[in-house]
Amino acid sequence: MIIASSLPTSKRIQPANIWLSGNSIDEKRAALKDIFDADMPARLLEKEVNMCNYSDFVWNKGEKAGVKKGKAEDLVNLMQKLKLSVEQAMDTLSIPESEWDDYRKLVADLEAHPAS
């Protein structure tokens, strides 16, 4: 059995690089075998891949929400500084009309609860 602390740093971070690579399950299993001489059952690797996929999903969802919030803050700034209506501000930022209702709600929330 290999104790992680006894490995050089470069070997300790290799598993993360393997998981974060876009390689297939079989390629990841082969890499673990080559580096650590460890046999990893395919079913365990599949679970790891599913967890990584879910993690990516959560990250992307949070990132999209952050981008929307940032645009809503930009809308409020345009409205205040240039005395634009919310529609004029959305048009200025080229926000598609199909998304206007979402942004109206976000802007209304920001105006009702301004950051301190």
Residue pairs with C-beta under 8 A, 6 or more apart in sequence:
2 36
4 12
11 35
14 35
15 32
15 36
18 28
18 31
18 32
18 35
19 28
19 48
19 52
20 52
21 27
21 28
23 31
25 42
25 45
25 46
25 49
26 42
28 40
28 45
28 48
28 49
29 39
29 40
29 42
29 45
32 38
32 40
33 39
33 40
68 102
68 103
68 106
69 106
71 93
71 95
71 103
72 103
72 106
72 107
72 109
72 110
73 110
74 89
74 93
75 86
75 89
75 90
75 93
75 103
75 106
75 107
76 107
76 110
76 111
78 84
78 88
78 89
78 92
78 93
79 85
79 86
79 89
79 107
82 89
84 92
86 103
86 104
86 107
87 100
90 100
90 103
95 103
